[in-house]
Amino acid sequence: MNVLSAASGRHGTANACDKAEAEEGCEKGATGKSCDKRSMALRQFAFSITVATVLGHTVLGFEQAYATPVLAVLAAVATEAVLESVDAAAGRRRPRWLAPAGRVTDFFLPAYIGGLACAMLLYSGSNISATVLAAVVGVSSKYLIRIRVRGAGRHVLNPSNTGIVAVLLLFPWVGIAPPYQFTEWLPGWWAAVPPAVVLVLGSMLNGKLTGRMPLILGWVGGFVLQALVRGAFTDVSTISALLPVTGSAFVLFTNYMITDPGTTPSRTRNQVVFGLTAAAVYGLLVQVHIVFGFFFALVITCALRGAVLVGLDLRRPRRIPQPRVEQTSARRRLTVDAVDAAGAVEAS
C-alpha cells in the first residue's frame, strides 16, 4: 500500500495543510468556528480522560501507582511551559501561557492529556520515571521534530504516541499496560460497559468535533483487511488476527490516539488513506513479530505523512520576492507618471 497516495493532488493536500495549520493557529490566538471546535474537543477529551483515570484507579483495576498520572501530568505541563518560553524567546514573541485564561487552558490541555495518556497506557512497575520520561519526550517532540509547510513550522508526530514509542525502545523492561486492567475489577457482563462507553463517547467526539470519522473507518476497515490477508496467505489464524478489535485497548487507540487532529489529515480522502496506511504498517510489523504494533505503526505512518508533506512543499513553485529597492523605484515611477498625466489633463 503506497502512502504517497495520501497526498495525491496538489490542491487537495494544500487544502488539508491549510486546515491543519488553522487548527494549530488557534493556539496562537486565531478565532473562528474551527478554533471553537478545537477548544471544545480538547476540553471534552480532557474531561473524559480525567474521569477514566479516576475510575480506572478506583473501580476498574488500573495497576499503575496512584502517583503515576500526577507526576506525568506535572512533567508534561512543566515541559510545555519551558519549551514554549524558549521558543517564544527565539521567535521574539510573547509566550502563549501569558494569554487570557481561556486560551492558557487550551494551550496546556494537550500536555495534560498527553501526560494522562502515557500514565494510562504504559506500565513500568514501581519505576515511575519511565512514564514521566514518556510524557516529557512527547511534549518535546512538538518543538524539536517539526517540518516546514508553506513557510510555517508544524509538528507531525503524535506527541503521546511518540513518547510511548521512545520509552518502549529505550527500556525493554517497560511495556504497555495489560488490557485486562480496564475491566479487572468488574464482574460478569459489567466488563463490557467500559469499552462500550468509550466507543460511544469517542464516536460522538470524533463525529461532531474532530471530524475524524473517515480516518477511523479507514483504520478499522484496513485492520480487518490486513487480518483477512494474513489469515489467507500465512499460517496466522484469521480469528486471532481479528481478535484485537474486541479489546478495550483497540477501542481506546482508535477513538483517542490515532485521531489526533494536529497530526492527521483533514481532507476525507487523505484521512481514509492515513487509516489504511496505519493498518497496513501494523500488519507488516505484526507479521515480522514486532510487538506493540499499534504504537509503532502510528509513529511510522505519521513520519511517512511528514515526508510526503515536505516533498509536496518542495515541489510547490516559489514566488521570488521583488527586491525592496526595485519595489520602491517602481512605486515612485508610477507616482510620477500619475502626476504627469494629471497635469496633462489640467493643461488641456
C-alpha positions as semicolon CSV with decimal commas, in nm:
position;residue;x (nm);y (nm);z (nm)
1;M;0,000;0,000;0,000
2;N;0,152;0,332;-0,108
3;V;0,134;0,611;0,147
4;L;0,212;0,862;-0,127
5;S;-0,146;0,826;-0,243
6;A;-0,245;1,012;0,072
7;A;-0,114;1,323;-0,088
8;S;-0,241;1,272;-0,439
9;G;-0,343;1,600;-0,591
10;R;-0,152;1,915;-0,510
11;H;-0,461;2,120;-0,437
12;G;-0,612;1,854;-0,210
13;T;-0,301;1,834;0,002
14;A;-0,270;2,209;0,017
15;N;-0,629;2,224;0,139
16;A;-0,553;1,971;0,412
17;C;-0,241;2,161;0,511
18;D;-0,433;2,486;0,535
19;K;-0,693;2,332;0,765
20;A;-0,434;2,170;0,989
21;E;-0,238;2,494;1,009
22;A;-0,559;2,673;1,102
23;E;-0,606;2,428;1,387
24;E;-0,255;2,498;1,510
25;G;-0,322;2,867;1,466
26;C;-0,597;2,852;1,729
27;E;-0,324;2,808;1,986
28;K;-0,168;3,132;1,864
29;G;-0,477;3,341;1,907
30;A;-0,682;3,282;1,592
31;T;-1,059;3,279;1,613
32;G;-1,341;3,111;1,425
33;K;-1,556;2,801;1,423
34;S;-1,258;2,566;1,379
35;C;-1,098;2,712;1,690
36;D;-1,421;2,679;1,888
37;K;-1,449;2,314;1,784
38;R;-1,086;2,253;1,873
39;S;-1,136;2,408;2,216
40;M;-1,450;2,203;2,281
41;A;-1,281;1,883;2,165
42;L;-0,979;1,944;2,388
43;R;-1,191;2,015;2,694
44;Q;-1,422;1,720;2,641
45;F;-1,128;1,490;2,581
46;A;-0,951;1,622;2,891
47;F;-1,265;1,567;3,097
48;S;-1,312;1,216;2,957
49;I;-0,955;1,102;3,019
50;T;-0,962;1,253;3,369
51;V;-1,278;1,061;3,458
52;A;-1,134;0,745;3,302
53;T;-0,816;0,782;3,507
54;V;-1,004;0,831;3,834
55;L;-1,240;0,542;3,766
56;G;-0,951;0,328;3,646
57;H;-0,763;0,361;3,973
58;T;-1,073;0,325;4,193
59;V;-1,319;0,099;4,008
60;L;-1,171;-0,070;3,701
61;G;-0,836;-0,203;3,820
62;F;-0,551;0,011;3,684
63;E;-0,222;-0,134;3,806
64;Q;-0,002;0,176;3,788
65;A;0,083;0,363;4,107
66;Y;-0,153;0,642;4,211
67;A;0,131;0,890;4,177
68;T;0,195;0,798;3,812
69;P;-0,071;1,018;3,646
70;V;0,002;1,307;3,880
71;L;0,375;1,311;3,813
72;A;0,330;1,250;3,439
73;V;0,093;1,546;3,408
74;L;0,317;1,777;3,612
75;A;0,617;1,682;3,399
76;A;0,427;1,730;3,073
77;V;0,285;2,071;3,169
78;A;0,621;2,193;3,303
79;T;0,795;2,081;2,982
80;E;0,535;2,261;2,773
81;A;0,584;2,583;2,968
82;V;0,964;2,572;2,949
83;L;0,986;2,487;2,579
84;E;0,719;2,742;2,489
85;S;0,919;3,008;2,676
86;V;1,235;2,914;2,487
87;D;1,052;2,906;2,153
88;A;0,887;3,241;2,223
89;A;1,219;3,400;2,316
90;A;1,380;3,265;1,999
91;G;1,091;3,396;1,787
92;R;1,072;3,728;1,976
93;R;0,709;3,681;2,065
94;R;0,501;3,656;2,378
95;P;0,467;3,306;2,532
96;R;0,122;3,160;2,479
97;W;0,088;3,083;2,850
98;L;0,063;3,460;2,908
99;A;-0,263;3,478;2,711
100;P;-0,609;3,518;2,871
101;A;-0,722;3,237;3,099
102;G;-0,933;3,052;2,842
103;R;-0,654;3,038;2,586
104;V;-0,399;2,938;2,850
105;T;-0,623;2,646;2,947
106;D;-0,650;2,533;2,586
107;F;-0,274;2,575;2,541
108;F;-0,186;2,344;2,830
109;L;-0,462;2,086;2,771
110;P;-0,268;1,886;2,506
111;A;0,020;1,842;2,752
112;Y;-0,225;1,749;3,028
113;I;-0,396;1,493;2,804
114;G;-0,062;1,353;2,687
115;G;0,059;1,306;3,043
116;L;-0,255;1,116;3,141
117;A;-0,240;0,907;2,823
118;C;0,118;0,799;2,893
119;A;0,027;0,719;3,253
120;M;-0,273;0,513;3,142
121;L;-0,112;0,318;2,859
122;L;0,238;0,246;2,992
123;Y;0,331;0,009;3,271
124;S;0,677;0,047;3,424
125;G;0,627;-0,130;3,755
126;S;0,750;0,063;4,054
127;N;0,978;0,283;3,840
128;I;0,756;0,580;3,757
129;S;1,042;0,772;3,597
130;A;1,000;0,588;3,266
131;T;0,638;0,705;3,235
132;V;0,740;1,058;3,331
133;L;1,008;1,047;3,063
134;A;0,748;0,941;2,804
135;A;0,537;1,247;2,890
136;V;0,842;1,475;2,861
137;V;0,954;1,324;2,530
138;G;0,602;1,350;2,390
139;V;0,572;1,722;2,461
140;S;0,930;1,788;2,349
141;S;0,867;1,623;2,013
142;K;0,621;1,902;1,926
143;Y;0,903;2,155;1,945
144;L;1,204;1,951;1,834
145;I;1,060;1,746;1,544
146;R;0,895;1,991;1,309
147;I;0,865;2,037;0,936
148;R;0,807;2,350;0,733
149;V;0,496;2,361;0,516
150;R;0,416;2,684;0,331
151;G;0,683;2,859;0,533
152;A;0,534;2,766;0,872
153;G;0,673;2,509;1,114
154;R;0,444;2,237;1,245
155;H;0,478;1,906;1,427
156;V;0,375;1,584;1,253
157;L;0,430;1,315;1,518
158;N;0,152;1,231;1,762
159;P;0,309;1,357;2,091
160;S;0,188;1,099;2,343
161;N;0,236;0,814;2,097
162;T;0,591;0,936;2,026
163;G;0,672;0,944;2,397
164;I;0,537;0,592;2,444
165;V;0,737;0,458;2,148
166;A;1,057;0,626;2,269
167;V;1,029;0,469;2,615
168;L;0,943;0,126;2,473
169;L;1,259;0,142;2,261
170;L;1,483;0,274;2,538
171;F;1,373;0,045;2,820
172;P;1,294;-0,320;2,736
173;W;1,151;-0,373;3,083
174;V;0,872;-0,118;3,016
175;G;0,557;-0,248;2,850
176;I;0,207;-0,144;2,756
177;A;-0,045;-0,163;3,038
178;P;-0,220;-0,503;3,035
179;P;-0,558;-0,482;2,859
180;Y;-0,735;-0,658;3,143
181;Q;-0,673;-0,363;3,374
182;F;-0,961;-0,176;3,209
183;T;-1,211;-0,432;3,338
184;E;-1,019;-0,630;3,601
185;W;-1,240;-0,547;3,898
186;L;-1,573;-0,566;3,713
187;P;-1,783;-0,883;3,747
188;G;-1,955;-1,067;3,463
189;W;-2,116;-0,865;3,189
190;W;-2,016;-0,538;3,358
191;A;-1,680;-0,586;3,189
192;A;-1,843;-0,492;2,858
193;V;-1,952;-0,150;2,986
194;P;-1,618;0,042;2,974
195;P;-1,540;-0,044;2,608
196;A;-1,898;0,036;2,509
197;V;-1,887;0,373;2,685
198;V;-1,550;0,460;2,529
199;L;-1,680;0,358;2,187
200;V;-1,996;0,570;2,212
201;L;-1,830;0,878;2,361
202;G;-1,532;0,854;2,127
203;S;-1,757;0,825;1,823
204;M;-1,955;1,130;1,931
205;L;-1,639;1,331;1,994
206;N;-1,480;1,242;1,661
207;G;-1,803;1,272;1,467
208;K;-1,905;1,616;1,595
209;L;-1,583;1,792;1,687
210;T;-1,265;1,645;1,540
211;G;-1,416;1,532;1,208
212;R;-1,202;1,219;1,203
213;M;-1,467;0,954;1,138
214;P;-1,332;0,882;0,786
215;L;-0,992;0,812;0,942
216;I;-1,149;0,574;1,193
217;L;-1,335;0,393;0,917
218;G;-1,015;0,366;0,713
219;W;-0,821;0,234;1,013
220;V;-1,083;-0,020;1,121
221;G;-1,151;-0,132;0,764
222;G;-0,779;-0,163;0,696
223;F;-0,730;-0,357;1,018
224;V;-0,994;-0,609;0,918
225;L;-0,846;-0,630;0,567
226;Q;-0,492;-0,697;0,690
227;A;-0,626;-0,966;0,924
228;L;-0,806;-1,137;0,636
229;V;-0,497;-1,117;0,412
230;R;-0,270;-1,257;0,681
231;G;-0,520;-1,532;0,753
232;A;-0,546;-1,624;0,385
233;F;-0,178;-1,616;0,287
234;T;0,009;-1,701;0,609
235;D;-0,024;-1,955;0,886
236;V;-0,190;-1,697;1,113
237;S;-0,543;-1,772;1,225
238;T;-0,790;-1,517;1,090
239;I;-0,982;-1,522;1,417
240;S;-0,671;-1,446;1,622
241;A;-0,574;-1,168;1,380
242;L;-0,918;-1,010;1,423
243;L;-0,935;-1,061;1,798
244;P;-0,769;-0,728;1,898
245;V;-1,072;-0,542;1,757
246;T;-1,277;-0,668;2,053
247;G;-1,041;-0,532;2,318
248;S;-1,051;-0,212;2,521
249;A;-0,701;-0,121;2,404
250;F;-0,813;-0,118;2,038
251;V;-1,118;0,093;2,117
252;L;-0,909;0,345;2,311
253;F;-0,641;0,363;2,043
254;T;-0,898;0,401;1,767
255;N;-1,101;0,679;1,927
256;Y;-0,842;0,873;2,122
257;M;-0,491;0,810;1,988
258;I;-0,488;0,774;1,610
259;T;-0,742;1,056;1,563
260;D;-0,521;1,340;1,691
261;P;-0,633;1,639;1,475
262;G;-0,293;1,810;1,485
263;T;-0,104;1,518;1,328
264;T;-0,359;1,367;1,088
265;P;-0,505;1,490;0,757
266;S;-0,823;1,697;0,739
267;R;-0,949;1,602;0,392
268;T;-1,176;1,295;0,385
269;R;-0,981;1,104;0,121
270;N;-0,648;1,162;0,293
271;Q;-0,794;1,056;0,627
272;V;-0,906;0,725;0,482
273;V;-0,565;0,665;0,325
274;F;-0,393;0,756;0,653
275;G;-0,603;0,496;0,837
276;L;-0,545;0,232;0,570
277;T;-0,171;0,300;0,576
278;A;-0,153;0,268;0,954
279;A;-0,337;-0,064;0,933
280;A;-0,107;-0,192;0,657
281;V;0,204;-0,095;0,855
282;Y;0,058;-0,266;1,162
283;G;0,002;-0,586;0,964
284;L;0,360;-0,586;0,838
285;L;0,504;-0,523;1,186
286;V;0,300;-0,796;1,349
287;Q;0,381;-1,038;1,068
288;V;0,754;-0,999;1,144
289;H;0,681;-1,046;1,516
290;I;0,727;-0,687;1,633
291;V;0,522;-0,627;1,946
292;F;0,331;-0,309;2,036
293;G;0,233;-0,280;1,671
294;F;-0,035;-0,013;1,724
295;F;0,209;0,246;1,852
296;F;0,495;0,172;1,613
297;A;0,257;0,170;1,317
298;L;0,121;0,513;1,409
299;V;0,461;0,678;1,451
300;I;0,579;0,531;1,119
301;T;0,264;0,648;0,941
302;C;0,297;0,999;1,085
303;A;0,662;1,011;0,976
304;L;0,568;0,898;0,624
305;R;0,299;1,166;0,606
306;G;0,551;1,427;0,717
307;A;0,788;1,319;0,441
308;V;0,506;1,345;0,185
309;L;0,414;1,696;0,303
310;V;0,777;1,808;0,281
311;G;0,810;1,662;-0,067
312;L;0,497;1,833;-0,191
313;D;0,605;2,161;-0,037
314;L;0,938;2,138;-0,219
315;R;0,756;2,079;-0,549
316;R;0,535;2,383;-0,500
317;P;0,654;2,674;-0,719
318;R;0,815;2,952;-0,521
319;R;0,739;3,318;-0,580
320;I;1,060;3,518;-0,597
321;P;1,005;3,835;-0,395
322;Q;1,087;4,161;-0,571
323;P;1,374;4,348;-0,404
324;R;1,260;4,633;-0,182
325;V;1,466;4,889;-0,376
326;E;1,305;4,788;-0,705
327;Q;0,961;4,798;-0,548
328;T;1,022;5,149;-0,415
329;S;1,151;5,268;-0,754
330;A;0,851;5,118;-0,928
331;R;0,614;5,298;-0,690
332;R;0,794;5,627;-0,748
333;R;0,774;5,586;-1,125
334;L;0,402;5,515;-1,103
335;T;0,351;5,821;-0,884
336;V;0,545;6,047;-1,123
337;D;0,354;5,909;-1,423
338;A;0,025;5,970;-1,244
339;V;0,122;6,331;-1,162
340;D;0,231;6,395;-1,521
341;A;-0,095;6,251;-1,651
342;A;-0,298;6,468;-1,416
343;G;-0,102;6,778;-1,524
344;A;-0,161;6,699;-1,888
345;V;-0,535;6,669;-1,830
346;E;-0,546;7,005;-1,650
347;A;-0,340;7,173;-1,925
348;S;-0,578;7,051;-2,190
